[in-house]
Amino acid sequence: MSTSNTKKTLLVTGGAGFIGSNFILYWMKHHPEDKIINLDALTYAGNLENLRSIQDSKNYIFVEGNIVDRDLVERIVADVDMIVHFAAESHVDRSILEPDAFVQTNIVGTQVLLDLAVKHKVKHFHHISTDEVFGSLELGKDTQFSETTPYDPRSPYSASKASSDHLVRAYGETYGLQYTITNCSNNYGEYQFPEKLIPLAITNILDNKAVPVYGDGLQVRDWLYVQDHCSAIEKVLESGSSQKTYVVGGLTEDIPNIEVVKTILKIMGKSEHMLEHITDRAGHDVRYSVDWSHIKKDLGWEPSVSFEVGIEQTITWYLANESWWRPLLSDNQDYFKKNYQDRT
Ligand SMILES: NC(=O)c1ccc[n+]([C@@H]2O[C@H](COP(=O)([O-])OP(=O)(O)OC[C@H]3O[C@@H](n4cnc5c(N)ncnc54)[C@H](O)[C@@H]3O)[C@@H](O)[C@H]2O)c1
């Protein structure tokens, strides 16, 4: 779609979050000629520490603000070639406790961006979405999510992301917006807020605390190393077809959550006694599995980091970066208490 090598200006929304910040670092390394405007509201999940290494770069601008703020977004969008839209409330557990922000940011915020992208004739709108919009697969079967799987979201988070996907496609059909969408699986890697399974397990183990596992822990997820996700987005931005969706994943076989935690315990030299089964999440999807053969065939992308290598790298990163994650635990104690200690 956007094949030209000329200098571009990208608006990255949610660029201070986990995947957005990894993407900005990746893009600035591989496309130093481009300019990036990072619009982020700095919610609990936004952290400018992630971007410290490029904060003074002449091709990088940070704007603190909300994607729901139409006037602000309009001032920015007027000068951009591409929007890469990561900003979202992204954690299923928080969506169960407090869904309002998910509707506001994920649905209303996306609509504001779409309106202004159409108004200002932005050349390419790329929407980052999730495989969770497809619902849940049966355990023990070899069925997989693909670009043609019908939507069946089952949590406030996935329902809000599904709504945003529908809006993006509707703006394509109705107003001719040039867009692409990626629906990817669970990401892991450096700079992930320690509320998600892998960094939660690593940081609890480092603090000699039990690792909570929902229910029997047999739920299955596909795991995508965040750097591989960034390279997939790059492929889609550079050569994806307009008005097309790509499903992105990292694995070729199922790994139950309990095995993920056992692997982390083993690498960190700890006993499985540190596992603690807690009351299952309400409406917990049991299995996600992603058929990423289409993006491989169409764009030549495939994951380059195996789970075995990616998980080692991730543990090494958290070991070396305690000063990054430690303050996040103390600043968010109320959430951790509400979500975990009250459920054991
Ligand atoms: N993390 C995953 O495993 C995963 C998997 C599939 C899809 N996704 C999608 O990828 C995107 C990024 O996920 P993530 O894990 O990096 O999320 P994150 O929660 O780490 O980061 C979200 C970022 O968006 C910002 N933000 C939130 N509300 C905003 C608003 N109203 N205006 C401006 N900025 C706002 C936050 O401050 C934060 O920096 C999301 O759209 C998410 O749905 C994530």
The ligand as a Gaussian input file, in Angstrom:
#p B3LYP/6-31G(d) Opt

LIG

0 1
 N       -0.667000      -6.633000      24.547000
 C       -1.161000      -7.574000      23.791000
 O       -0.860000      -8.767000      23.989000
 C       -2.073000      -7.243000      22.637000
 C       -2.524000      -8.279000      21.824000
 C       -3.336000      -7.969000      20.745000
 C       -3.669000      -6.657000      20.468000
 N       -3.237000      -5.677000      21.287000
 C       -3.610000      -4.297000      20.962000
 O       -2.411000      -3.572000      20.760000
 C       -2.576000      -2.222000      21.163000
 C       -1.493000      -1.847000      22.150000
 O       -1.541000      -2.754000      23.255000
 P       -0.535000      -2.617000      24.470000
 O       -0.420000      -3.941000      25.099000
 O        0.676000      -1.895000      24.031000
 O       -1.392000      -1.678000      25.422000
 P       -0.924000      -0.838000      26.685000
 O       -2.087000      -0.901000      27.625000
 O        0.411000      -1.263000      27.159000
 O       -0.759000       0.637000      26.115000
 C       -1.832000       1.425000      25.722000
 C       -1.335000       2.845000      25.546000
 O       -2.448000       3.637000      25.097000
 C       -2.482000       4.842000      25.880000
 N       -3.877000       5.276000      25.945000
 C       -4.906000       4.654000      26.586000
 N       -6.036000       5.370000      26.431000
 C       -5.719000       6.447000      25.664000
 C       -6.468000       7.536000      25.152000
 N       -7.782000       7.658000      25.396000
 N       -5.827000       8.458000      24.407000
 C       -4.492000       8.343000      24.147000
 N       -3.736000       7.332000      24.618000
 C       -4.346000       6.399000      25.364000
 C       -1.927000       4.445000      27.246000
 O       -1.445000       5.556000      27.967000
 C       -0.825000       3.476000      26.843000
 O        0.386000       4.157000      26.598000
 C       -3.992000      -2.120000      21.737000
 O       -4.828000      -1.598000      20.756000
 C       -4.352000      -3.558000      22.055000
 O       -5.747000      -3.766000      21.969000
 C       -2.443000      -5.930000      22.370000

